[in-house]
Amino acid sequence: MAPKATIYKVELQVSDMDRHYYATHALTLAQHPSETDERLMVRLLAFALHADERLEFGRGLSTEDEPDLWRKSLTGEIEQWIDVGLPGEQRIRKACGRARQVIVIGYGGRSADIWWDKISDGLARSKNLTVIDLPAAAVQALAGLADRTMELQCLIQDGQAQLMNAKISVTIEPMLRMASSAQV
């Protein structure tokens, strides 16, 4: 019998001063049995950084043709495709062909650096691609916020994010590896 996903319930208050977006989201996240707390919390952070009323979580690790998060237009067109982790070059190119904007949020310290060195040249012509890297220490600290029921606030200002609950506050300074040059 296969292990089942663990369900997390999250109330996330987003105050994004950079985009002037302020909302509270009631979210349900399913953690695949092979998914770490770090990856789960990076997915949640990705939601907070790009929060929108139409942004949704994909079906997860078991579905290869869906991103971790996506936002679709009312007509079904993929406006935003967000992957977390270190996806392969072919997956990223395919996403760039399917979506108006593709965002990859990498993490993993030295392994993320090696991954980027390996694929960056092949992605140089992808005009609708943005690649962000999260510091390894911040990702480890994010995992400390993981709980089956979470009430979190996320404050985003000047490109810096602060994710906090009643006891812990984690500051994340994402590093931009590649910026999209496409008009979105």
Long-range contacts (C-beta under 8 A, 24 or more apart in sequence): 2-33, 3-33, 4-33, 5-30, 5-31, 5-32, 5-33, 5-60, 6-30, 6-31, 6-33, 6-148, 7-31, 7-148, 8-40, 8-146, 8-147, 8-148, 8-149, 8-150, 9-148, 9-149, 9-150, 10-44, 10-149, 10-150, 10-151, 10-152, 11-150, 11-151, 11-152, 12-44, 12-47, 12-48, 12-51, 12-150, 12-152, 12-153, 12-154, 13-152, 13-153, 13-154, 14-48, 14-51, 14-154, 14-156, 15-153, 15-154, 15-155, 15-156, 16-48, 16-49, 16-51, 16-154, 16-156, 17-155, 17-156, 17-157, 17-158, 18-156, 18-157, 18-158, 18-159, 19-156, 21-51, 21-52, 23-51, 23-53, 25-51, 27-57, 29-57, 30-57, 30-60, 32-60, 32-61, 32-62, 34-61, 35-60, 35-61, 36-143, 37-143, 37-146, 38-107, 38-139, 38-140, 38-142, 38-143, 39-84, 39-85, 40-146, 41-139, 41-142, 41-143, 41-145, 41-146, 42-84, 42-85, 42-105, 42-107, 42-134, 42-139, 42-142, 43-68, 43-69, 43-84, 44-152, 44-163, 45-105, 45-134, 45-142, 45-154, 45-161, 45-163, 45-172, 46-82, 46-84, 46-103, 46-105, 48-154, 48-156, 48-161, 48-163, 49-105, 49-156, 49-161, 49-174, 50-80, 50-82, 50-103, 52-80, 54-79, 55-80, 64-91, 67-95, 70-99, 79-184, 80-184, 86-111, 86-112, 86-115, 88-119, 89-119, 89-122, 89-123, 92-119, 92-123, 92-126, 92-129, 93-122, 93-123, 93-126, 96-126, 96-128, 96-129, 99-128, 100-128, 100-182, 100-184, 101-128, 101-130, 101-180, 101-182, 101-184, 102-126, 102-128, 102-129, 102-130, 102-180, 103-129, 103-130, 103-131, 103-132, 104-129, 104-130, 104-131, 104-132, 105-132, 105-133, 105-134, 105-174, 106-131, 106-132, 106-133, 106-134, 106-177, 107-133, 107-134, 107-135, 107-136, 107-139, 108-136, 108-139, 109-135, 109-136, 112-136, 116-177, 120-177, 120-178, 123-178, 127-180, 127-181, 127-182, 128-180, 128-182, 128-184, 129-178, 129-180, 130-176, 130-178, 130-179, 130-180, 131-176, 131-177, 131-178, 132-174, 132-175, 132-176, 132-177, 133-174, 133-175, 133-177, 134-172, 134-174, 134-175, 135-172, 135-173, 135-175, 138-170, 138-171, 138-172, 138-173, 141-168, 141-170, 142-170, 142-172, 144-168, 144-170, 145-170
